[in-house]
């Protein structure tokens, strides 16, 4: 039993040291090293020592530290020079300089070189411990900020797709789940919602990422040209076929073929696409030899394919072949909370592309952007921001740089005309309140119907209604 108790105490001591922090002492005087080590270990720190600069740099490479106590006068190199070398290895690492030659000039040089603090031998134990705690705390705060920014970037962006709304986070998760499968995917959503970006993200996260991603807009081509483009043709297949040509199914072999606007495809072409999905085989136009391909198809549409099936304009069997996994992309007006993220993303992108300092949007401009309905969705917003960056001459994007149809909607919420102290979050909350009330009025204050039209759970809508203090009115009689 005593052995167990000893092991427990050791484990607790080790845990306390790990929590307190890891410190490296670099000093050529053994008495100084031992004194500092004893003091810090009594406070729970995990301490390593080095007698010179080269030994210190070597130990820095062995494991991560949160603080270095560094002597200014070392036998093998100057402490200021060593500080620069330490900062090259880890620019966030806290360093406190220690010297018996404490002058204002040395302190200034140390601080300018990146030291967290500067103490003089002999030191006051309580002050030194306070400086150590403060330096390690700053180090951990900086590291947490770096990790937080990285986590936010990973969570709120996915292969250049930006969003923090519940709808977009669910799509990010779904894309991650389905990317590694071989299933056909159908993307549905209004024009400008980012269907091709989602298709590319699926391809890049699949085991086909090293093979081609081939997009084709099936709705913009006549049927004959589309079939030739997709399946290829042999020489003489039609009047202008002066040479044989590969189709996009061959180009995309072992990769991904993205068929956009598939709802506009002719019935004959639909039948041929269906055969490729069923048998993985096709023939060139005018050819007699069957070709086998391994292509993953991602299709996209901005129309209701089920309605087209009911109208006899789209093959039911092809619809079910395409609709193995369906991803519905929300319109921008259904995810207003993403507008600020998107604005900042596009401002950064187009400022960099046009070799200009980063632009920022004024509160008035953000108010206008938030209150606009965005019928063209993310694509329209991107075009608006690109235009504003190109036309801007200063660091700010004001409402004067927005198109008239958007700028004219900037005062949609008169509450803020009377409040010069309104913050961005005030504006966003008022926009959200206005949108929800507007939808509830359209649905005759039927919350279930409003939730369905917003494509969110009823519980989510009710939470927002409660948070925004929206007063529910009685339904009027029809």
MILUM-703591 format. One record per residue (C-alpha): y, z negated, x. Coordinates in Angstrom, 1 decimal, padded with zeros to 4 digits, always signed. Last residue first. Layout:
! MILUM-703591
- Y|Z|X
...
! end
This chain:
! MILUM-703591
- +032.8|+043.3|-059.4
- +033.7|+039.6|-059.7
- +035.7|+038.2|-056.8
- +033.8|+036.2|-054.2
- +035.4|+032.8|-053.5
- +037.4|+032.6|-050.3
- +036.1|+031.3|-047.0
- +038.9|+029.6|-044.9
- +038.6|+030.7|-041.3
- +039.0|+027.8|-038.9
- +038.2|+030.0|-035.9
- +035.4|+027.8|-034.7
- +033.9|+027.5|-038.2
- +034.0|+031.2|-038.9
- +032.6|+031.9|-035.4
- +029.7|+029.5|-036.0
- +029.1|+031.2|-039.4
- +029.0|+034.6|-037.8
- +026.4|+033.4|-035.2
- +024.3|+031.7|-037.9
- +024.3|+035.0|-039.9
- +022.7|+036.8|-037.0
- +024.8|+039.7|-035.6
- +024.8|+043.4|-036.5
- +028.5|+043.2|-037.6
- +027.5|+045.0|-040.8
- +024.6|+042.6|-041.2
- +026.8|+039.6|-040.6
- +029.3|+040.8|-043.2
- +026.5|+041.3|-045.7
- +025.3|+037.7|-045.2
- +028.9|+036.4|-045.3
- +029.7|+037.9|-048.7
- +033.5|+037.5|-048.8
- +033.9|+040.7|-050.9
- +032.3|+042.6|-048.1
- +035.6|+044.4|-047.2
- +037.3|+041.0|-047.3
- +034.8|+039.6|-045.0
- +035.2|+042.5|-042.6
- +039.0|+042.0|-042.5
- +038.6|+038.2|-042.1
- +036.3|+038.8|-039.1
- +038.6|+041.3|-037.5
- +041.7|+039.1|-037.9
- +039.9|+036.0|-036.5
- +038.7|+038.0|-033.5
- +042.2|+039.3|-032.8
- +043.6|+035.8|-033.2
- +041.1|+034.4|-030.8
- +041.8|+037.2|-028.3
- +045.6|+036.6|-028.5
- +045.2|+032.8|-028.1
- +042.8|+033.5|-025.1
- +045.4|+035.8|-023.5
- +048.0|+033.0|-023.8
- +050.8|+032.7|-026.4
- +053.9|+031.0|-025.0
- +056.3|+033.6|-026.3
- +055.2|+032.8|-029.8
- +057.1|+034.4|-032.7
- +055.9|+038.0|-031.9
- +052.5|+036.4|-031.4
- +052.0|+035.5|-035.0
- +053.0|+039.0|-036.0
- +049.4|+040.3|-035.2
- +049.3|+044.1|-035.3
- +052.2|+044.2|-032.8
- +050.2|+046.3|-030.3
- +049.2|+048.9|-032.9
- +052.0|+051.3|-031.9
- +051.0|+051.1|-028.3
- +047.5|+052.4|-029.2
- +048.6|+055.5|-031.2
- +051.5|+056.0|-028.8
- +049.3|+056.2|-025.7
- +049.6|+053.3|-023.3
- +051.9|+053.3|-020.3
- +054.8|+051.7|-022.2
- +052.5|+048.8|-023.1
- +052.7|+047.7|-019.5
- +050.3|+048.3|-016.6
- +051.6|+046.2|-013.8
- +051.7|+046.8|-010.0
- +054.4|+049.5|-010.1
- +054.6|+053.2|-010.4
- +052.0|+053.7|-013.1
- +051.1|+057.2|-014.4
- +047.7|+057.4|-012.6
- +046.8|+053.8|-013.5
- +047.8|+054.4|-017.2
- +045.7|+057.6|-017.4
- +042.6|+055.9|-015.9
- +043.1|+053.0|-018.4
- +043.3|+055.2|-021.4
- +040.3|+057.3|-020.3
- +038.2|+054.2|-019.8
- +039.1|+052.9|-023.2
- +038.1|+056.2|-024.8
- +034.8|+056.3|-023.0
- +034.2|+052.6|-024.1
- +034.5|+053.4|-027.8
- +036.0|+056.7|-029.1
- +036.9|+055.0|-032.4
- +038.6|+052.2|-030.4
- +039.9|+049.9|-033.2
- +043.1|+048.8|-031.4
- +044.0|+045.1|-031.5
- +042.7|+044.2|-028.1
- +044.3|+047.1|-026.3
- +047.7|+046.3|-027.9
- +047.5|+042.6|-027.0
- +046.3|+043.5|-023.5
- +049.4|+045.7|-023.1
- +051.7|+042.9|-024.3
- +050.0|+040.4|-022.0
- +050.6|+042.8|-019.0
- +047.7|+044.7|-017.4
- +047.0|+044.3|-013.7
- +046.9|+047.1|-011.1
- +045.1|+046.9|-007.8
- +047.0|+048.5|-004.9
- +046.7|+052.3|-005.0
- +044.2|+054.7|-003.4
- +043.7|+056.7|-006.6
- +039.9|+055.9|-006.6
- +040.7|+052.2|-005.8
- +043.2|+051.8|-008.6
- +040.8|+053.7|-010.8
- +037.9|+051.3|-010.3
- +039.9|+048.0|-010.3
- +041.8|+048.9|-013.5
- +038.5|+050.1|-015.0
- +036.7|+046.8|-014.4
- +039.8|+044.8|-015.5
- +039.9|+046.7|-018.8
- +036.2|+046.4|-019.3
- +036.2|+042.6|-018.8
- +039.1|+042.3|-021.2
- +037.5|+044.6|-023.8
- +034.1|+042.7|-023.8
- +035.1|+040.1|-026.4
- +035.8|+043.0|-028.8
- +032.1|+043.6|-029.1
- +031.7|+045.3|-032.5
- +034.9|+047.2|-032.0
- +033.4|+048.6|-028.9
- +030.5|+050.1|-030.8
- +027.1|+048.5|-030.4
- +024.2|+050.3|-028.6
- +020.9|+050.3|-030.5
- +017.9|+050.4|-028.3
- +014.6|+051.8|-029.7
- +011.2|+051.6|-028.0
- +008.5|+053.9|-029.4
- +011.1|+055.8|-031.4
- +010.6|+059.2|-029.6
- +007.1|+059.7|-030.8
- +008.0|+058.4|-034.3
- +010.9|+060.8|-034.5
- +008.8|+063.7|-033.3
- +006.3|+063.1|-036.2
- +009.1|+062.9|-038.7
- +010.6|+066.2|-037.6
- +014.3|+066.3|-038.0
- +016.4|+068.3|-040.6
- +014.2|+067.6|-043.6
- +016.9|+065.5|-045.3
- +014.7|+062.3|-045.1
- +014.1|+063.0|-041.4
- +017.9|+063.5|-040.9
- +018.5|+060.1|-042.5
- +015.9|+058.5|-040.2
- +017.7|+060.2|-037.3
- +021.0|+058.5|-038.0
- +023.5|+060.2|-035.8
- +024.8|+059.4|-032.3
- +021.6|+060.3|-030.6
- +019.8|+059.6|-027.3
- +016.4|+060.5|-025.9
- +014.7|+059.0|-022.8
- +011.7|+061.0|-021.7
- +009.4|+060.0|-018.9
- +008.0|+063.0|-017.2
- +004.6|+063.6|-015.7
- +004.1|+067.4|-015.9
- +001.3|+069.8|-016.5
- +001.9|+073.6|-016.7
- +000.1|+075.9|-019.0
- -000.1|+079.6|-017.9
- +000.7|+082.4|-020.3
- +004.5|+082.8|-019.6
- +007.2|+084.5|-021.7
- +009.1|+081.2|-021.9
- +007.4|+078.9|-019.4
- +004.5|+076.9|-020.8
- +004.1|+073.3|-021.7
- +001.9|+070.3|-021.1
- +002.2|+066.5|-021.1
- -000.1|+066.6|-024.2
- +001.7|+064.5|-026.8
- +005.2|+064.3|-025.4
- +005.1|+067.9|-024.3
- +003.8|+069.0|-027.7
- +006.6|+067.1|-029.5
- +009.2|+068.8|-027.3
- +007.8|+072.2|-028.4
- +008.0|+071.2|-032.1
- +011.6|+069.9|-031.7
- +012.5|+073.3|-030.1
- +011.4|+075.0|-033.3
- +013.2|+072.5|-035.5
- +016.5|+073.1|-033.8
- +018.0|+070.2|-031.8
- +021.2|+068.5|-033.1
- +019.6|+065.1|-033.4
- +018.7|+065.2|-029.7
- +022.3|+064.4|-028.8
- +021.3|+063.6|-025.2
- +017.8|+064.3|-023.8
- +017.4|+062.3|-020.5
- +014.5|+063.5|-018.4
- +013.1|+060.9|-016.0
- +011.1|+061.3|-012.8
- +007.5|+062.2|-012.0
- +008.5|+065.9|-012.8
- +012.2|+066.0|-013.6
- +012.7|+069.5|-012.1
- +009.6|+070.7|-013.9
- +010.8|+069.5|-017.2
- +014.2|+070.9|-016.4
- +012.9|+074.4|-016.4
- +012.0|+076.5|-013.3
- +013.3|+080.1|-013.2
- +011.6|+083.5|-012.9
- +013.9|+086.4|-012.1
- +015.9|+089.1|-013.9
- +015.7|+087.1|-017.2
- +018.8|+088.7|-018.8
- +016.8|+090.8|-021.3
- +014.2|+088.3|-022.2
- +010.9|+087.0|-020.7
- +011.4|+089.7|-018.0
- +010.8|+087.3|-015.1
- +009.2|+084.1|-016.2
- +011.1|+081.3|-018.0
- +012.0|+077.7|-017.7
- +010.9|+074.9|-020.1
- +014.1|+072.9|-020.6
- +016.8|+075.4|-019.7
- +014.9|+078.3|-021.3
- +014.4|+076.2|-024.5
- +018.1|+075.2|-024.5
- +019.3|+078.8|-024.0
- +017.2|+080.0|-027.0
- +018.3|+077.1|-029.2
- +022.0|+077.5|-028.5
- +023.4|+074.7|-026.3
- +025.7|+071.7|-026.9
- +023.3|+069.5|-028.8
- +020.7|+069.3|-026.1
- +023.0|+067.7|-023.6
- +020.8|+067.5|-020.5
- +020.4|+064.7|-018.0
- +017.9|+064.8|-015.1
- +017.1|+061.6|-013.2
- +015.1|+062.8|-010.2
- +012.4|+060.8|-008.3
- +013.0|+057.7|-006.2
- +013.8|+055.6|-009.2
- +010.5|+056.5|-010.9
- +009.1|+052.9|-010.5
- +011.8|+051.9|-013.0
- +015.0|+050.0|-012.5
- +017.0|+053.1|-011.6
- +015.6|+055.0|-014.6
- +016.5|+052.3|-017.1
- +020.0|+052.0|-015.6
- +020.4|+055.8|-015.8
- +019.5|+055.7|-019.5
- +021.9|+052.8|-020.1
- +024.7|+054.8|-018.4
- +023.7|+057.9|-020.5
- +024.1|+055.8|-023.8
- +027.4|+054.4|-022.8
- +029.1|+053.7|-026.2
- +031.2|+056.9|-026.0
- +029.7|+058.6|-029.0
- +028.3|+056.1|-031.5
- +024.9|+054.6|-030.9
- +021.2|+055.1|-030.7
- +019.0|+055.2|-027.5
- +015.4|+056.2|-028.0
- +012.9|+055.3|-025.3
- +009.6|+056.9|-024.4
- +007.2|+054.3|-022.9
- +006.1|+054.3|-019.2
- +007.0|+050.7|-018.7
- +009.0|+049.4|-015.7
- +012.4|+049.9|-017.4
- +011.3|+048.2|-020.7
- +011.9|+044.5|-019.7
- +015.1|+045.0|-017.6
- +016.6|+047.3|-020.3
- +015.8|+044.6|-022.9
- +017.6|+041.9|-020.9
- +020.7|+044.1|-020.4
- +020.6|+045.0|-024.1
- +020.5|+041.3|-025.1
- +023.5|+040.6|-022.8
- +025.3|+043.5|-024.5
- +024.9|+042.2|-028.0
- +025.7|+038.6|-027.0
- +029.0|+039.8|-025.5
- +029.5|+039.5|-021.7
- +029.7|+043.3|-021.0
- +030.1|+045.8|-018.3
- +027.7|+048.7|-017.5
- +028.3|+049.8|-013.9
- +024.5|+049.3|-013.0
- +024.4|+046.1|-015.0
- +027.6|+044.0|-015.2
- +028.2|+040.7|-016.9
- +025.2|+038.8|-015.6
- +025.1|+040.1|-012.0
- +028.9|+039.8|-011.6
- +028.9|+036.4|-013.2
- +026.1|+035.2|-010.9
- +027.9|+036.6|-007.8
- +031.1|+035.0|-008.8
- +029.3|+031.7|-009.4
- +027.5|+031.9|-006.1
- +030.8|+032.5|-004.2
- +032.5|+029.7|-006.2
- +029.6|+027.3|-005.5
- +029.9|+028.1|-001.8
- +033.6|+027.4|-001.8
- +033.1|+024.1|-003.6
- +030.3|+023.2|-001.2
- +032.5|+023.8|+001.8
- +035.4|+021.9|+000.3
- +033.1|+018.9|-000.4
- +031.8|+019.1|+003.2
- +035.3|+018.9|+004.5
- +036.4|+016.1|+002.2
- +033.4|+014.0|+003.0
- +033.9|+014.5|+006.8
- +037.6|+013.7|+006.5
- +036.8|+010.5|+004.7
- +034.2|+009.6|+007.3
- +036.7|+010.1|+010.0
- +039.3|+008.0|+008.3
- +036.9|+005.1|+007.8
- +035.7|+005.3|+011.4
- +039.1|+005.4|+013.0
- +038.9|+007.7|+016.0
- +039.2|+007.2|+019.7
- +039.5|+010.1|+020.2
- +041.7|+012.3|+018.1
- +041.0|+014.1|+014.8
- +041.8|+017.7|+013.7
- +040.9|+019.2|+010.3
- +039.3|+022.1|+008.5
- +039.5|+024.3|+011.6
- +040.3|+028.0|+010.9
- +041.9|+029.3|+014.1
- +045.4|+028.4|+012.8
- +044.2|+024.8|+012.2
- +042.9|+024.5|+015.8
- +046.0|+026.1|+017.3
- +048.3|+023.8|+015.3
- +046.3|+020.7|+016.3
- +046.4|+021.7|+019.9
- +050.1|+022.2|+019.9
- +050.8|+018.9|+018.1
- +048.9|+017.1|+020.8
- +045.6|+015.2|+020.7
- +044.0|+015.3|+024.2
- +041.0|+013.1|+023.6
- +039.6|+015.8|+021.3
- +037.7|+016.4|+018.1
- +038.0|+019.5|+016.0
- +036.6|+019.5|+012.4
- +034.7|+022.6|+011.4
- +033.8|+023.6|+007.8
- +031.5|+026.7|+007.5
- +032.8|+029.3|+005.1
- +033.3|+032.0|+007.8
- +029.7|+031.6|+008.9
- +028.6|+033.4|+012.1
- +032.0|+034.7|+012.9
- +033.5|+031.3|+012.1
- +031.3|+029.8|+014.8
- +032.4|+032.3|+017.4
- +036.1|+031.6|+016.5
- +035.4|+027.8|+016.9
- +033.8|+028.5|+020.2
- +037.0|+030.1|+021.4
- +039.0|+027.1|+020.2
- +036.6|+024.7|+021.9
- +036.9|+026.4|+025.3
- +033.7|+027.3|+027.0
- +031.0|+025.9|+029.3
- +032.2|+022.4|+030.0
- +033.6|+021.7|+026.6
- +037.1|+020.5|+025.7
- +037.9|+020.8|+022.0
- +034.9|+018.9|+020.9
- +033.4|+020.2|+017.6
- +032.3|+018.3|+014.6
- +030.5|+021.0|+012.6
- +030.0|+020.8|+008.8
- +027.8|+022.3|+006.1
- +025.0|+023.4|+008.3
- +022.4|+026.1|+007.9
- +019.3|+026.3|+010.2
- +018.2|+027.7|+013.6
- +021.2|+029.9|+014.2
- +023.6|+027.0|+014.3
- +021.3|+025.4|+016.8
- +021.8|+028.3|+019.2
- +025.6|+028.2|+018.7
- +025.5|+024.5|+019.6
- +023.4|+025.0|+022.7
- +025.8|+027.6|+023.9
- +028.8|+025.4|+023.3
- +027.6|+022.3|+025.0
- +025.7|+019.0|+024.5
- +024.4|+019.7|+021.0
- +023.6|+017.2|+018.2
- +021.9|+017.4|+014.8
- +022.8|+015.0|+011.9
- +021.4|+014.7|+008.4
- +024.1|+012.5|+006.7
- +023.1|+009.3|+004.8
- +026.2|+007.2|+005.6
- +024.2|+005.3|+008.4
- +023.4|+008.8|+009.7
- +027.1|+009.5|+010.1
- +027.9|+006.4|+012.2
- +024.8|+006.7|+014.3
- +025.4|+010.4|+015.0
- +029.0|+009.8|+015.8
- +028.2|+007.1|+018.4
- +025.3|+009.0|+019.9
- +027.4|+012.2|+020.4
- +030.3|+010.3|+021.8
- +028.1|+008.4|+024.2
- +026.4|+011.6|+025.3
- +029.7|+013.2|+026.2
- +029.5|+017.1|+026.1
- +030.3|+017.3|+022.4
- +028.9|+019.5|+019.6
- +028.0|+017.5|+016.5
- +026.2|+019.5|+013.7
- +026.2|+018.0|+010.2
- +023.9|+018.6|+007.2
- +025.0|+017.0|+003.9
- +025.0|+013.9|+001.8
- +022.3|+015.3|-000.6
- +020.0|+016.2|+002.3
- +020.5|+012.8|+003.9
- +019.8|+011.0|+000.6
- +016.6|+013.0|+000.1
- +015.5|+012.1|+003.6
- +016.2|+008.4|+003.0
- +014.3|+008.5|-000.3
- +011.3|+010.3|+001.4
- +011.3|+007.8|+004.2
- +011.5|+004.9|+001.7
- +008.5|+006.4|-000.2
- +006.5|+006.9|+003.0
- +007.1|+003.3|+004.0
- +006.0|+002.1|+000.6
- +002.9|+004.2|+000.7
- +002.0|+002.8|+004.1
- +002.5|-000.8|+002.8
- +000.0|+000.0|+000.0
! end
